[in-house]
Amino acid sequence: MGRRNKDLPLLEQVTITDAGAEGMAVAKVDGLVVFVPFVVPGDVVDIQLYRKKKNYAEGRATAFHKYSDLRVEPRCPHFGVCGGCKWQTMAYSAQLDAKQRQVRDNLERLGNVDCSGMRPICGSDNIYYYRNKLEFTFSTKAWRTTKPDKNAEPEPSAGALGFHIPQLFDKVLDISHCALQSDPSNDIRLAVSSYAQEHQLEYYDIRNHTGFLRNLVIRNSSLGHWMVIVIVAHEDNERLFPLLDMLHDRFPQITSLQYIINSKMNDSYGDLDVVTYRGDDHIEEEMAGYNGGRPLHYIINPKSFYQTNSAQAQRLYSFVAELAELQPSDTLYDLYTGTGTIALFLADKCRRVVGIEYVEEAIADAKVNARLNGFDNTAFFAGDMAQVLTPEFIAANGTPDVVVTDPPRAGMHEKVVAQLLATAPRKIVYVSCNPATQARDLQMLAARYEVRRIQPVDMFPHTQHVENIAELILKK
C-alpha cells in the first residue's frame, strides 16, 4: 500500500520554474520534479504533496510567499475549481512561450527533428469568448467548494449544470459564468437551469442512471447562428417541449433548436437520432478563402466536427495552404478529412482533392459542403484509414502529389505511415493536436522526408493544448 496523503511532506518556499504537461506547472526540489496546478512560473509557494512516485510528485499550493511577474487576474469566477483553463492566471505571452517550447521539446526529444525551421507561434486575437461550442452536463452530484451549514435551510436543488470535475466522473461544478463562449451562451444555460428547478425537472444521476435532463450543447457561428441541443434520458414530451418553447420564445438568436433522447449508460450521442424542434437542422459558418480566394460556406450539423475556435481555424488552414504550395495540376489527398473543411479550403488550388475519414456522417457533411460551394473536383470516402489507403485505392483515385494529414491525438497508424512512404508524394503537410505523437510519426517518415517549416498555432488560450503544422519534403 502506498503512503497516505497525510504522511507526505509540506515543501516550503518553492519557486515554480516552468509550465508543464496537462496544464500543470513545474518545480524541482532536491532533484525531484513536482507538478502543481493553478500556479505560474515565478511564484514562490508552499506545496503540500498528495502523490509521490520515484521520479516525480504532485502537490497543491497551500500558501504564496511571492507572486510571479507573469501572473494576471483570471476572468473566470470558477478558476481553480473548474478543470478547464488552468493557465488563466498566466500572461498570454508566457502561455505562447510555453507552448512553443512544448512543441520544440517534443519534436527534438521524441522525434529527433531539426527545428531550425520553426516559426513563432501564431497566437489568438481573442483569448476569451473564442469557442463556438460548449457541452454542459446535468448531474445530481454537484461539487461543493464549501461544506454546507448544518443549520441552514436546504438548497432547493442539489443538482448542477456545468462541467465535470477532473478525475471525478460523477461530480459536476455548477457554472454561473463561463468566459469561453460569447453571449447569449451563459444566459441560455442559466435559463435552462432556472426553468428546470422551477418546474422540478430532475437532473440526471450519473451513478444510478436515473433522472431526466442529461446534457446541454450550445453551438454558434460567426454569422450569428445559434444551435441548442437538449439531451434527455427518456421520452417525456409533456415536460421537454415546454422547456424548448421557453428557449424559442426567450432567445430569438437560436436558429436551430434540437433534442436527443439518450437512454444509454454514457453521454455519447454520435449514434443517436437528433430531432429538430424549431428552426433549421443545422447552422452555417463562413470562412474567407486563402489569399483573397472566394469565401467558403460550411453546413454544421449537431454531430459535425468543426474547429472550436473559428478565427484561428482560418489562420490554421491558411498556414496549411501556404506550406502545401499546391500547383493547378496537383492531386491532393486530405487524410482524416472530417467534414472536409481543409479539403474544401484547398480545392480551388489544385486539380483534384481526395478526402478520407472514418466517420460516415462526417463524409456525408463533406459532400454536402462541396456541393454548397460548387466544387466538382472533390471525392470523399469513409472508412478506417489503414484499410482504405491502399495501393489499389491510390491506383483508382490517382497518386497524390501532396498529402495533408490531420490525425486524432493518437497520431497515424503505422500502416498509414508505411503507405505514405511507399507512395512518396513530393510533400506532406502534417497538422497535429498532439506534438508528442506527431514527433513519433515524423521520426518514422524521416526515412524519406525531411522537415522544413514548422508552424505552431494556439487554438485554445489558457490551456496547454496547441496545434502544430510540419512541412515535410521528399528527399532527393
C-alpha positions in Angstrom: 0.0 0.0 0.0 1.3 3.5 -0.9 1.9 6.2 1.6 -1.1 8.0 2.9 -1.5 11.6 1.8 -1.2 12.9 5.3 2.2 11.4 5.6 3.6 13.2 2.6 5.7 16.3 3.3 4.9 20.0 3.0 7.5 21.7 0.8 8.1 25.3 1.9 9.0 28.4 -0.2 9.4 26.5 -3.5 9.9 28.5 -6.7 7.8 27.4 -9.7 10.2 27.2 -12.6 8.2 26.3 -15.7 4.8 25.4 -17.3 4.3 21.7 -17.7 2.1 19.0 -19.1 -1.7 18.8 -18.6 -1.9 22.4 -17.6 0.4 21.8 -14.5 3.3 24.0 -13.6 6.7 22.6 -12.6 9.1 22.9 -9.6 12.2 21.0 -8.7 13.1 20.2 -5.1 16.3 18.2 -4.4 16.2 16.7 -7.9 12.5 15.7 -7.6 10.2 17.1 -10.2 6.9 18.4 -8.7 3.8 19.2 -10.7 1.4 21.8 -9.3 -1.8 23.2 -10.8 -3.0 26.8 -10.8 0.4 28.4 -10.2 2.6 30.4 -12.5 6.4 30.2 -13.2 8.0 32.7 -10.8 5.5 32.1 -8.0 7.1 31.1 -4.6 4.8 28.8 -2.8 4.4 26.1 -0.1 3.4 22.8 -1.7 1.6 20.0 0.0 2.3 16.8 -1.8 -0.6 14.4 -2.3 1.1 11.9 -4.6 4.8 10.8 -4.7 6.4 8.4 -7.1 10.1 7.6 -7.7 10.8 10.3 -10.2 8.1 12.9 -9.6 5.5 14.1 -7.2 2.2 16.0 -7.4 1.0 18.6 -5.0 -1.1 21.7 -4.4 -0.1 25.2 -3.4 -1.2 26.0 0.1 0.4 29.4 0.6 2.0 32.1 -1.6 5.2 33.9 -0.5 5.7 35.8 -3.7 3.6 36.3 -6.8 5.2 36.0 -10.3 5.5 38.9 -12.6 3.8 36.7 -15.1 0.7 36.4 -13.0 -2.6 38.1 -14.2 -6.1 38.1 -12.7 -8.3 35.3 -14.1 -11.5 36.3 -15.8 -13.5 33.2 -14.8 -15.1 33.1 -11.4 -14.6 29.3 -11.2 -10.8 29.4 -11.8 -9.1 26.9 -9.5 -12.1 24.6 -9.2 -13.2 24.0 -12.8 -10.8 21.7 -14.6 -10.5 23.9 -17.7 -8.4 27.0 -18.4 -5.6 26.1 -16.0 -3.2 28.7 -17.4 -5.7 31.6 -17.0 -3.5 33.3 -14.3 -0.5 33.3 -16.7 0.1 36.2 -19.0 -0.8 35.2 -22.5 2.7 36.0 -23.9 4.0 33.5 -21.3 1.4 30.9 -22.4 2.6 31.2 -26.0 6.2 30.9 -25.0 5.4 27.7 -23.1 3.5 26.2 -26.0 6.3 27.0 -28.4 8.8 25.2 -26.0 6.4 22.3 -25.7 6.3 21.8 -29.5 10.1 22.2 -29.8 10.8 19.8 -26.9 8.6 17.1 -28.2 9.9 17.3 -31.8 13.5 17.4 -30.8 13.4 15.0 -27.9 11.0 12.4 -29.1 11.4 12.7 -32.9 15.0 13.9 -33.3 13.5 16.6 -35.6 15.6 19.5 -36.8 13.6 22.5 -35.6 15.7 25.2 -37.2 12.7 25.9 -39.5 10.3 26.6 -36.6 8.4 29.9 -36.8 7.0 31.9 -33.9 3.7 30.5 -32.7 0.5 32.2 -34.0 -1.5 33.5 -31.1 -5.2 34.0 -30.9 -6.5 37.6 -31.1 -9.4 36.6 -28.8 -8.3 34.8 -25.6 -11.8 34.9 -24.1 -15.1 34.0 -25.7 -13.4 32.3 -28.6 -15.2 28.9 -28.6 -18.1 28.1 -30.9 -19.2 25.0 -29.0 -19.7 24.1 -25.3 -21.2 20.9 -23.8 -22.6 21.0 -20.3 -23.7 18.1 -18.1 -26.7 17.9 -15.7 -25.9 16.0 -12.5 -27.5 15.4 -9.1 -23.9 15.1 -7.8 -22.9 18.7 -7.5 -19.4 19.6 -6.5 -19.4 21.8 -3.4 -16.4 24.0 -2.7 -17.6 24.6 0.9 -19.3 22.4 3.4 -23.0 23.3 3.9 -24.1 24.9 7.2 -26.0 22.3 9.1 -28.3 24.9 10.5 -29.1 26.5 7.0 -32.2 25.8 5.0 -31.7 23.0 2.4 -31.0 24.2 -1.1 -33.9 24.0 -3.5 -31.9 21.8 -5.8 -28.8 19.7 -5.1 -28.1 19.5 -8.8 -25.6 21.2 -11.1 -25.4 22.2 -14.7 -21.8 22.7 -15.8 -18.6 20.9 -16.3 -17.2 17.7 -14.8 -14.6 18.0 -12.0 -11.4 16.4 -13.3 -10.9 12.8 -12.4 -14.4 12.6 -10.8 -16.8 11.2 -13.4 -20.0 11.8 -11.3 -19.2 15.3 -9.9 -20.2 18.4 -11.8 -19.5 22.0 -11.0 -22.5 24.3 -11.3 -21.3 27.1 -13.7 -22.5 30.7 -13.1 -20.4 32.2 -15.9 -18.1 30.7 -18.5 -15.7 33.1 -20.3 -15.2 30.8 -23.3 -18.3 31.4 -25.4 -19.9 34.7 -26.3 -23.4 35.8 -25.2 -26.1 34.6 -25.0 -24.4 31.2 -24.2 -24.4 31.9 -20.4 -27.9 33.3 -20.4 -29.2 30.2 -22.3 -27.6 27.8 -19.8 -28.8 29.8 -16.8 -32.3 30.0 -18.2 -32.4 26.2 -18.7 -31.2 25.7 -15.1 -33.7 28.1 -13.6 -36.6 26.6 -15.6 -35.6 23.1 -14.6 -35.6 23.9 -10.9 -38.8 25.9 -11.1 -40.6 23.0 -12.9 -38.9 20.2 -11.0 -37.2 18.6 -13.9 -34.9 16.0 -12.5 -31.2 16.3 -13.2 -29.5 13.0 -14.2 -28.0 10.8 -11.6 -24.8 9.6 -13.3 -24.2 6.8 -10.9 -27.7 5.3 -10.7 -28.8 6.3 -14.2 -32.0 7.9 -13.2 -33.4 11.4 -13.9 -34.4 13.3 -17.0 -32.1 16.1 -18.1 -28.7 14.8 -19.2 -26.7 17.3 -21.4 -27.0 20.8 -23.0 -25.0 21.6 -26.1 -24.6 25.1 -27.4 -23.0 25.9 -30.7 -22.7 29.2 -32.6 -21.1 30.6 -35.8 -19.5 33.9 -36.8 -22.7 34.5 -38.9 -24.7 34.9 -35.7 -26.4 31.4 -35.9 -27.0 29.6 -32.7 -27.8 25.9 -32.2 -29.1 24.5 -28.9 -29.4 20.7 -28.2 -31.2 19.5 -25.1 -30.4 15.8 -24.3 -32.7 13.9 -22.1 -32.7 10.4 -20.7 -36.2 9.3 -21.9 -39.1 10.5 -23.9 -41.4 12.8 -22.0 -42.8 15.4 -24.4 -45.1 17.0 -21.8 -42.0 18.1 -19.8 -39.5 18.6 -22.6 -41.5 20.6 -25.1 -42.4 23.5 -22.7 -38.7 23.8 -21.9 -37.9 24.0 -25.6 -40.7 26.5 -26.1 -39.3 28.7 -23.4 -35.9 28.7 -25.2 -37.5 29.5 -28.5 -39.6 32.4 -27.1 -36.9 33.9 -24.9 -33.9 33.6 -27.3 -34.7 34.6 -30.8 -31.0 34.2 -31.6 -31.5 30.4 -31.7 -31.8 29.4 -35.3 -31.6 25.6 -34.6 -33.3 24.1 -31.6 -33.0 20.3 -31.3 -33.2 17.5 -28.8 -31.9 14.0 -28.4 -33.2 11.1 -26.3 -30.2 9.2 -24.8 -31.2 6.1 -22.7 -27.6 4.7 -22.9 -25.2 4.4 -19.9 -22.9 7.0 -21.4 -23.1 10.6 -22.7 -22.0 9.9 -26.3 -24.7 10.7 -28.9 -22.9 10.1 -32.2 -25.1 7.1 -32.8 -28.4 8.6 -31.7 -31.2 10.4 -33.7 -31.4 14.2 -33.5 -34.9 15.7 -33.6 -35.3 19.3 -34.9 -37.9 21.0 -32.8 -37.7 24.6 -34.1 -35.7 26.2 -36.9 -33.1 24.6 -39.1 -31.4 21.2 -38.6 -28.0 23.0 -38.9 -26.2 26.2 -38.6 -23.9 27.8 -41.2 -20.4 29.1 -41.0 -18.4 31.3 -43.4 -14.7 31.4 -43.8 -12.6 33.7 -46.1 -10.7 31.9 -48.8 -7.0 31.7 -48.8 -5.0 34.6 -50.1 -8.0 36.5 -51.4 -9.9 33.5 -52.6 -13.7 33.3 -52.6 -15.3 32.8 -49.2 -16.4 29.3 -48.2 -19.7 28.3 -46.6 -20.0 25.3 -44.3 -23.1 23.5 -43.1 -22.6 22.4 -39.4 -24.9 19.7 -38.2 -25.3 18.7 -34.5 -22.7 15.9 -34.9 -20.4 17.7 -37.2 -16.8 18.4 -36.2 -15.7 22.0 -36.8 -12.7 23.7 -35.2 -14.0 25.3 -32.0 -12.0 28.5 -32.5 -13.4 29.8 -35.8 -11.0 32.7 -36.2 -7.9 30.6 -35.5 -9.2 27.9 -37.8 -9.0 30.4 -40.7 -5.3 31.0 -39.8 -4.6 27.3 -39.3 -5.9 26.5 -42.8 -4.1 29.4 -44.3 -0.8 28.1 -43.0 -1.6 24.7 -44.4 -2.3 26.2 -47.8 0.9 28.2 -47.7 3.0 25.2 -46.8 1.3 22.9 -49.3 2.3 25.1 -52.2 -0.2 23.4 -54.5 0.0 23.6 -58.2 -3.1 23.7 -60.5 -2.3 20.2 -61.9 -1.8 18.6 -58.4 -3.8 15.8 -56.9 -4.2 16.4 -53.1 -5.1 13.7 -50.5 -6.6 15.1 -47.3 -6.3 12.3 -44.7 -8.6 12.4 -41.6 -10.6 15.0 -43.5 -13.5 15.2 -41.0 -16.3 17.3 -42.7 -13.8 18.4 -45.4 -13.0 21.8 -44.1 -9.3 21.7 -45.1 -10.1 19.8 -48.3 -12.5 22.4 -49.5 -10.3 25.3 -48.3 -7.6 23.9 -50.8 -9.9 22.6 -53.5 -9.6 25.6 -55.8 -5.8 25.5 -55.7 -5.4 22.1 -57.3 -6.9 19.7 -59.9 -8.4 17.1 -57.6 -8.9 16.5 -53.9 -9.5 13.1 -52.3 -10.6 13.1 -48.6 -10.7 10.1 -46.3 -12.4 9.9 -42.9 -13.7 7.0 -40.8 -16.9 8.8 -39.6 -19.6 8.3 -42.3 -21.7 11.2 -41.1 -18.7 13.5 -41.5 -18.1 12.3 -45.0 -21.8 13.0 -45.8 -21.3 16.5 -44.4 -18.2 17.0 -46.6 -20.1 16.0 -49.7 -22.9 18.5 -48.8 -20.4 21.3 -48.2 -18.6 20.5 -51.5 -21.9 20.9 -53.4 -22.8 24.0 -51.4 -19.5 25.6 -52.5 -19.8 24.5 -56.1 -16.7 22.1 -56.1 -16.8 19.3 -58.6 -13.2 18.2 -58.2 -13.6 16.6 -54.8 -14.2 13.0 -53.8 -14.8 11.8 -50.2 -14.5 8.3 -48.8 -15.5 6.8 -45.4 -13.6 4.0 -43.7 -10.7 3.1 -41.5 -7.6 5.0 -42.8 -5.3 2.0 -42.5 -7.7 -0.1 -44.6 -8.8 2.5 -47.1 -5.4 4.0 -48.1 -4.1 1.0 -50.1 -2.2 0.7 -53.3 -5.5 -0.3 -55.0 -7.2 2.8 -53.7 -4.4 5.1 -54.9 -4.4 3.4 -58.3 -8.1 4.1 -58.6 -8.0 7.7 -57.4 -4.7 9.0 -58.6 -1.3 9.2 -57.0 -1.1 12.2 -54.6 1.3 15.0 -55.4 0.7 16.5 -51.9 -0.8 14.9 -48.8 -2.4 16.9 -45.9 -2.8 14.7 -42.8 -4.6 15.8 -39.6 -5.0 12.7 -37.5 -6.5 12.5 -34.0 -4.4 12.8 -30.9 -3.2 9.2 -31.2 -1.4 10.1 -34.5 -1.2 7.9 -37.6 -1.3 4.2 -37.8 2.0 2.5 -38.8 0.3 1.1 -41.9 -0.7 4.7 -42.9 2.9 5.9 -42.4 4.2 2.9 -44.4 1.8 3.7 -47.3 2.9 7.3 -47.4 6.5 6.3 -47.5 5.7 3.9 -50.4 3.6 6.4 -52.3 6.1 9.2 -51.8 4.2 12.4 -52.6 6.5 15.3 -53.1 5.2 17.0 -49.9 3.3 16.1 -46.8 1.8 18.8 -44.6 1.2 17.2 -41.1 -1.3 19.0 -38.8 -1.3 17.7 -35.3 -3.1 18.5 -32.0 -0.5 16.3 -30.1 3.2 17.2 -30.7 4.3 14.0 -29.0 2.6 11.6 -31.4 3.5 13.9 -34.3 7.1 13.6 -33.3 6.8 9.8 -33.3 5.3 9.9 -36.8 7.9 12.4 -38.1 10.7 10.1 -36.9 9.2 7.2 -39.0 8.7 9.5 -42.0 12.3 10.6 -41.7 13.3 7.6 -43.8 12.3 9.5 -46.9 11.3 13.0 -45.8 13.0 16.0 -44.1 11.1 18.6 -42.0 11.4 22.1 -43.3 9.0 24.7 -41.9 7.2 24.3 -38.6 4.2 26.4 -37.6 2.6 26.2 -34.1 -0.9 27.7 -33.8 -2.7 28.4 -30.5 -6.3 27.3 -30.9 -7.0 27.1 -27.1 -5.8 30.0 -25.0 -5.5 29.3 -21.2 -4.9 25.6 -21.8 -1.8 23.6 -22.6 -3.2 22.4 -25.9 -1.5 23.5 -29.1 -1.8 22.7 -32.8 1.3 22.3 -34.9 1.9 22.1 -38.6 5.0 20.5 -40.1 6.1 20.7 -43.7 7.8 17.5 -45.0 9.8 17.5 -48.3 10.6 14.3 -50.1 14.4 13.7 -50.0 16.1 13.6 -53.4 
